[in-house]
Each structure stands twice: as structure tokens, then as C-alpha cells.
């Protein structure tokens, strides 16, 4: 039996052992009618007071998991109580953590919440959901990976778009991914490469931070704004997000990558330039004191995160790849974002795109 005691946990040791032994018995770790180690043996092995072990055995007797046989010891009951299988319970807990994470809660937040409401602590969710992330450049991979792992309990497998064809040809490689995530401009290509592999492809929208939009709204009417980033695609996405805010006081002049002669030309035409952290050093060197530089690394739209969470929860335990319920119900799009389905892929889109 693989039993562990966490002396730093707020859960009493008696409760920890009781729940672990129930889990072991339900999972067949100790066969039915098999004798348990004696109270003295368990106490010595775990370094726990024998009185605590005796109370744990009493708890298991009352709940029907074990029975005492005079002169022989304590045995696993021939027919222990039926509870949902460990697999189903762990699936439920993983679903709960994913949904909570989409709302900004950590696993610890969920544990504390459950403790405060019911005085119990859920079993730890083991393992992480693997999500494939496909982008055209390392900076984009790093950006989206940080965003996804900060919002959801997932492990992101980062793959450059140019390397995806070779990777998808490996046997059973795609089977470990619950979903693939990419930006809109790469969606058709990623869909084609993963076609028939049972991996839903989701395009997530990355938007400018509200703080950036608020600062832009404070500038005088007619302020000329440019956008620069490590790649043209990233710059266009950021420009599109700023344009969607509909700020009447600014004029978007153009976008460019943060290298080459195009950046110098753009800097000479604007009053303000919005750029990513990776591009900031190059932009500042050209902008000097005449152009204000604003840093914005974008953020994944919260509703897009919730949509991905809904898909992962729906898939959990059944292997299906259907679109999330909020897409299937064809909800009326919200003012700032609609939801569309294309070729089996779920996408978060902005009106007009």
C-alpha cells in the first residue's frame, strides 16, 4: 500500500489515512478478504500514534470497508461500499480545476474553498492536460505558452509551424494532445496537418491590455499610432485589437516587424508606437525622445480561455472532440466577440473578421 502522511496539511492525519485506505481498497490495492497489516505494523511504518491507526480502522469498519475477525485480525470486506470509480472521481476533480482556472482560480483556491464549505479536501489532481501550441516563431510560442499555462492547468507542447508536418508523422504522437491551439493566420494549415487525428484545433484571440487602451484614449485627437512586434502577424493582431476598441482620438498608421528599414519609416510617421517587450529595445533606439513607446505583450481574451476550458472539460474522460457546449447551443454573440465553427475547429473571433 502506498500511503503517505502530510504533516503540514490542514487535513487531520486520521482523515488523510482513512481516505487513502478507502482509495486503495476501491482500486483493488488490497484484495477483498485480504488481511490488513496490524495496527502496530501500520503505526510503525507510517510513524503515527497507534491510537490514530485504531481510530482509522474504526472509521473503515463503520463505513463497511473492513471487518474484524476474532483472533485473526482486520480484513477487507467481501463487498466494500460501491462508490464512483477512482477514474470518474479524478475526472470530475480535473474538470472542476479546469473550470475554476478559467475563472482565475488556482488549485489551492479550489482546495481552500472546498475546505471552507464542507470541511474536506479533494484528492489532488494528478497529471496535466497536454495541449499542442503551434506558432511561426519562438517569441510567439513563448507568449502563448505563458498565457495558457497561467490561466489553465495544462502542459503546453510548443511546436514551430515549420516542424509540425514532421512531428505529426510520428506514430501516436497526436494521441497525447487534447487540443491544438494556434493563431488565426495559421488555423487552416494547422487544421489540415491535424486532419483525421482526433485533435480539435482552436484559434485564440490575443488582445491589447485594457491599460494600453486606456492610455491611448488619453492622447489628443489625431494622435498617430503605429504597432511593431517581432513578427508581422503579431503586429497585425495587436493592431486589430486596438482598432476594435474604436478609440476616436487616435489614427492607426501602420504595422511592421521590429527590424529592418520598415521600422525606421514607421517611427518617423507616428507620435506613439505600441510594441512587444521583445521589440522594445530596437524600437526605443529608433524612436529617441520624439516618439512615445508603449509596451503591450497582449493578453488572451478571457472568453476565449473559457471556451478552451469548456472544450477540455467536455473531452475529459470520453475522448470526444465535439465543439464546446457554448458553441453547440449557438448562443447569440456578445458585442465584442462572436464564436464561429469552421471545419471542426472552434474559433474565437471578432466581429468583422
C-alpha positions as CSV (number, residue, x, y, z in Angstrom):
1,X,0.0,0.0,0.0
2,X,1.3,3.4,-1.0
3,X,0.3,5.5,2.0
4,X,1.7,9.0,2.7
5,X,1.2,11.4,5.6
6,X,1.5,15.1,5.1
7,X,2.3,16.6,8.4
8,X,1.9,20.2,7.0
9,X,-1.6,19.6,5.7
10,X,-4.6,21.2,7.4
11,X,-6.4,17.8,7.0
12,X,-6.1,15.7,10.2
13,X,-3.9,12.6,9.9
14,X,-6.8,10.4,10.7
15,X,-8.8,11.8,7.8
16,X,-5.8,11.5,5.4
17,X,-5.3,7.8,6.2
18,X,-8.9,7.0,6.1
19,X,-9.4,8.4,2.7
20,X,-6.2,6.9,1.3
21,X,-7.2,3.4,2.6
22,X,-10.6,3.8,1.1
23,X,-9.0,4.7,-2.2
24,X,-6.6,1.7,-2.0
25,X,-9.4,-0.7,-1.3
26,X,-11.7,0.6,-4.0
27,X,-8.8,0.4,-6.5
28,X,-8.0,-3.2,-5.6
29,X,-4.7,-2.4,-4.0
30,X,-5.8,-4.8,-1.2
31,X,-7.9,-7.7,-2.5
32,X,-11.2,-8.5,-0.9
33,X,-10.9,-10.8,2.1
34,X,-7.2,-9.9,2.4
35,X,-5.9,-9.1,5.9
36,X,-4.6,-5.6,6.5
37,X,-1.3,-5.1,8.4
38,X,-1.8,-4.9,12.1
39,X,-2.3,-1.6,13.9
40,X,1.2,-1.8,15.3
41,X,2.7,-2.5,11.9
42,X,0.9,0.4,10.3
43,X,1.8,2.7,13.1
44,X,5.5,1.8,12.9
45,X,5.6,2.0,9.1
46,X,3.9,5.4,9.0
47,X,5.4,6.8,12.2
48,X,1.9,7.5,13.5
49,X,0.5,7.0,17.0
50,X,-1.2,3.5,17.2
51,X,-4.3,5.2,18.7
52,X,-4.7,7.2,15.5
53,X,-4.4,4.0,13.4
54,X,-7.0,2.3,15.6
55,X,-9.5,5.2,15.0
56,X,-8.8,4.9,11.3
57,X,-9.7,1.2,11.4
58,X,-12.9,2.0,13.3
59,X,-13.8,4.6,10.6
60,X,-13.3,1.9,7.9
61,X,-15.4,-0.6,9.9
62,X,-18.3,1.8,10.3
63,X,-18.3,2.7,6.6
64,X,-18.2,-1.0,5.6
65,X,-14.7,-1.2,4.0
66,X,-13.2,-3.6,6.5
67,X,-14.4,-6.1,9.1
68,X,-12.7,-7.6,12.2
69,X,-12.5,-11.3,12.6
70,X,-11.9,-12.6,16.1
71,X,-8.5,-13.9,16.6
72,X,-7.4,-13.3,13.0
73,X,-7.2,-9.5,12.5
74,X,-8.8,-7.0,10.2
75,X,-9.8,-7.9,6.7
76,X,-11.1,-6.1,3.6
77,X,-14.8,-6.6,3.5
78,X,-16.0,-9.2,0.9
79,X,-18.2,-6.4,-0.6
80,X,-16.9,-2.9,0.1
81,X,-19.3,0.0,-0.4
82,X,-19.8,1.0,-4.0
83,X,-18.6,4.5,-4.9
84,X,-17.9,6.1,-8.2
85,X,-14.7,4.7,-9.6
86,X,-11.4,6.5,-8.9
87,X,-11.1,7.3,-12.6
88,X,-14.5,9.0,-12.6
89,X,-13.8,10.9,-9.4
90,X,-10.4,12.1,-10.6
91,X,-12.0,13.1,-13.9
92,X,-14.6,15.2,-12.0
93,X,-11.9,16.9,-10.0
94,X,-9.9,17.7,-13.1
95,X,-13.0,19.2,-14.7
96,X,-13.5,21.3,-11.6
97,X,-10.0,22.6,-11.6
98,X,-10.1,23.4,-15.3
99,X,-13.3,25.3,-14.9
100,X,-12.0,27.1,-11.8
101,X,-8.8,28.0,-13.6
102,X,-10.7,29.6,-16.4
103,X,-12.1,32.0,-13.7
104,X,-8.7,32.8,-12.4
105,X,-8.7,30.3,-9.5
106,X,-5.7,28.1,-8.7
107,X,-5.9,24.5,-7.4
108,X,-5.1,25.8,-4.0
109,X,-8.0,28.3,-4.2
110,X,-10.3,25.4,-5.0
111,X,-9.0,23.3,-2.1
112,X,-9.4,26.1,0.4
113,X,-12.9,26.8,-1.0
114,X,-13.9,23.2,-0.5
115,X,-12.4,23.1,2.9
116,X,-14.3,26.2,4.0
117,X,-17.6,25.0,2.6
118,X,-17.6,21.3,3.6
119,X,-14.6,20.7,5.8
120,X,-13.0,18.3,3.3
121,X,-10.2,18.5,0.8
122,X,-10.4,17.0,-2.7
123,X,-7.9,14.4,-3.8
124,X,-5.1,16.0,-5.7
125,X,-5.5,16.1,-9.5
126,X,-2.6,14.1,-10.9
127,X,-1.1,14.8,-14.3
128,X,-1.6,17.7,-16.6
129,X,-3.7,18.0,-19.7
130,X,-1.4,18.3,-22.7
131,X,-2.2,21.0,-25.3
132,X,-0.3,21.4,-28.6
133,X,0.7,25.0,-29.3
134,X,1.7,25.9,-32.9
135,X,3.1,29.2,-33.9
136,X,5.6,30.5,-36.5
137,X,8.2,32.0,-34.2
138,X,9.8,31.2,-30.8
139,X,8.6,34.6,-29.3
140,X,5.0,33.8,-30.2
141,X,5.3,30.2,-28.8
142,X,6.7,31.6,-25.5
143,X,4.0,34.3,-25.3
144,X,1.0,31.9,-25.8
145,X,2.5,29.2,-23.7
146,X,2.9,31.6,-20.7
147,X,-0.6,32.8,-21.2
148,X,-2.2,29.3,-21.4
149,X,-0.3,27.9,-18.5
150,X,-1.1,30.9,-16.4
151,X,-4.8,30.5,-17.0
152,X,-5.3,26.8,-17.1
153,X,-3.8,23.6,-15.5
154,X,-2.3,22.5,-18.8
155,X,1.1,21.5,-20.1
156,X,1.9,23.2,-23.4
157,X,3.8,21.3,-26.0
158,X,5.4,24.1,-28.1
159,X,5.9,23.3,-31.8
160,X,7.0,25.7,-34.6
161,X,4.7,25.6,-37.6
162,X,7.5,24.5,-39.9
163,X,8.2,21.5,-37.7
164,X,4.6,20.3,-37.4
165,X,4.5,18.2,-40.6
166,X,7.4,16.0,-39.4
167,X,6.0,15.7,-35.9
168,X,2.5,14.7,-36.9
169,X,4.0,11.8,-39.0
170,X,5.3,10.1,-35.8
171,X,3.2,7.2,-34.7
172,X,0.7,8.0,-31.9
173,X,2.2,11.5,-31.5
174,X,-1.1,13.3,-31.8
175,X,-2.9,11.0,-29.3
176,X,-1.4,12.8,-26.3
177,X,-2.9,16.2,-27.2
178,X,-6.4,17.1,-26.0
179,X,-6.4,20.2,-28.2
180,X,-4.2,22.2,-30.5
181,X,-4.0,26.0,-30.2
182,X,-2.8,28.5,-32.8
183,X,-3.4,32.0,-34.0
184,X,-6.0,32.8,-36.7
185,X,-3.5,33.2,-39.5
186,X,-2.2,29.6,-39.1
187,X,-5.6,28.0,-38.5
188,X,-6.2,26.5,-42.0
189,X,-2.7,25.0,-42.2
190,X,-2.8,23.5,-38.7
191,X,-6.2,22.1,-39.3
192,X,-5.0,20.4,-42.5
193,X,-2.0,18.9,-40.8
194,X,-4.0,17.5,-37.9
195,X,-7.0,16.4,-40.0
196,X,-8.2,12.9,-39.0
197,X,-6.0,12.7,-35.9
198,X,-8.8,13.5,-33.4
199,X,-7.3,16.7,-32.2
200,X,-9.6,19.8,-32.2
201,X,-7.9,23.0,-33.4
202,X,-8.7,26.2,-31.6
203,X,-7.7,29.7,-32.7
204,X,-7.4,32.0,-29.7
205,X,-7.6,35.8,-29.9
206,X,-4.9,37.8,-28.1
207,X,-5.9,41.3,-27.3
208,X,-4.3,44.5,-26.2
209,X,-4.3,45.1,-22.4
210,X,-7.0,47.4,-21.1
211,X,-4.3,49.6,-19.6
212,X,-2.9,50.2,-23.1
213,X,-6.3,51.1,-24.5
214,X,-6.9,53.4,-21.5
215,X,-3.6,55.2,-22.0
216,X,-4.2,55.6,-25.8
217,X,-7.6,57.1,-25.0
218,X,-5.9,59.9,-23.1
219,X,-4.0,61.3,-26.1
220,X,-5.1,64.3,-28.0
221,X,-7.4,63.9,-31.0
222,X,-5.5,63.0,-34.2
223,X,-2.6,61.2,-32.4
224,X,-0.9,58.9,-34.9
225,X,-0.2,55.4,-33.6
226,X,2.0,52.6,-35.0
227,X,2.4,49.0,-33.9
228,X,5.6,46.9,-34.0
229,X,6.4,43.4,-32.9
230,X,8.8,40.5,-33.6
231,X,6.6,39.2,-36.5
232,X,4.2,40.9,-38.9
233,X,1.5,38.6,-37.8
234,X,1.8,39.5,-34.2
235,X,1.8,43.2,-35.0
236,X,-1.3,42.9,-37.1
237,X,-3.1,41.0,-34.3
238,X,-2.2,43.8,-31.9
239,X,-3.2,46.5,-34.3
240,X,-6.6,44.7,-34.9
241,X,-7.2,44.5,-31.2
242,X,-6.5,48.3,-30.8
243,X,-8.8,49.1,-33.8
244,X,-11.6,47.1,-32.2
245,X,-11.6,49.4,-29.2
246,X,-12.9,52.2,-31.6
247,X,-10.9,55.0,-29.9
248,X,-12.0,58.1,-31.8
249,X,-8.9,60.2,-30.8
250,X,-6.2,58.1,-32.5
251,X,-5.3,57.2,-36.1
252,X,-3.6,53.8,-36.7
253,X,-0.9,54.5,-39.2
254,X,0.5,51.0,-39.8
255,X,2.4,48.0,-38.5
256,X,5.8,46.4,-39.1
257,X,8.2,43.9,-37.7
258,X,10.7,45.2,-35.2
259,X,13.7,45.0,-37.6
260,X,14.7,46.3,-41.0
261,X,14.2,49.7,-42.7
262,X,10.4,49.5,-42.4
263,X,10.5,50.1,-38.6
264,X,12.5,53.3,-39.1
265,X,10.0,54.6,-41.6
266,X,7.1,53.8,-39.3
267,X,8.7,55.5,-36.3
268,X,9.1,58.7,-38.4
269,X,5.4,58.8,-39.2
270,X,3.9,58.3,-35.7
271,X,3.5,60.1,-32.3
272,X,3.1,56.8,-30.4
273,X,4.3,53.3,-31.1
274,X,2.9,50.2,-29.3
275,X,5.3,47.3,-29.3
276,X,6.0,44.0,-27.5
277,X,8.7,43.6,-24.9
278,X,10.8,41.6,-27.3
279,X,10.8,44.5,-29.8
280,X,11.1,47.3,-27.2
281,X,14.9,47.7,-27.3
282,X,15.0,48.1,-31.1
283,X,12.0,50.4,-31.1
284,X,13.4,52.7,-28.4
285,X,16.7,53.0,-30.2
286,X,15.0,54.4,-33.3
287,X,12.2,56.4,-31.5
288,X,14.5,58.6,-29.4
289,X,12.7,61.3,-27.4
290,X,10.3,62.3,-30.1
291,X,8.0,59.2,-30.1
292,X,6.4,57.7,-27.1
293,X,6.9,53.9,-26.8
294,X,4.2,51.8,-25.1
295,X,4.8,48.2,-24.2
296,X,2.0,45.7,-24.7
297,X,2.5,41.9,-24.8
298,X,-1.2,41.3,-25.3
299,X,-3.4,39.0,-23.3
300,X,-5.6,36.1,-24.3
301,X,-9.2,37.2,-24.2
302,X,-10.9,35.8,-21.1
303,X,-13.9,34.4,-23.0
304,X,-11.5,32.6,-25.3
305,X,-9.9,31.0,-22.3
306,X,-13.3,29.9,-21.0
307,X,-14.1,28.4,-24.4
308,X,-10.9,26.3,-24.4
309,X,-11.6,25.3,-20.8
310,X,-15.1,24.2,-21.8
311,X,-13.7,22.0,-24.6
312,X,-11.1,20.4,-22.3
313,X,-13.8,19.6,-19.7
314,X,-16.1,18.2,-22.3
315,X,-13.4,15.9,-23.6
316,X,-12.2,14.8,-20.2
317,X,-12.8,11.0,-19.8
318,X,-14.7,10.4,-23.0
319,X,-12.2,11.3,-25.7
320,X,-14.8,13.2,-27.8
321,X,-13.7,16.2,-29.9
322,X,-17.0,18.0,-30.3
323,X,-17.2,21.7,-30.0
324,X,-17.8,23.2,-26.6
325,X,-21.4,23.4,-25.4
326,X,-21.5,27.2,-25.7
327,X,-20.8,26.8,-29.4
328,X,-23.2,23.9,-29.9
329,X,-26.1,25.9,-28.4
330,X,-25.4,28.7,-30.9
331,X,-25.6,31.4,-28.4
332,X,-26.0,35.0,-29.6
333,X,-22.5,36.5,-29.9
334,X,-21.5,39.0,-27.3
335,X,-21.0,42.6,-28.5
336,X,-17.1,42.4,-28.6
337,X,-16.7,38.8,-29.7
338,X,-18.6,36.1,-31.6
339,X,-18.0,32.4,-31.8
340,X,-17.7,30.5,-35.1
341,X,-17.0,27.0,-36.1
342,X,-15.0,26.1,-39.2
343,X,-14.0,22.7,-40.4
344,X,-14.4,21.1,-37.0
345,X,-12.3,23.8,-35.3
346,X,-13.6,26.2,-32.7
347,X,-12.5,29.8,-33.1
348,X,-12.9,32.9,-31.0
349,X,-13.4,35.8,-33.5
350,X,-14.0,39.5,-33.5
351,X,-17.0,40.9,-35.5
352,X,-15.9,41.8,-39.0
353,X,-13.1,39.2,-39.2
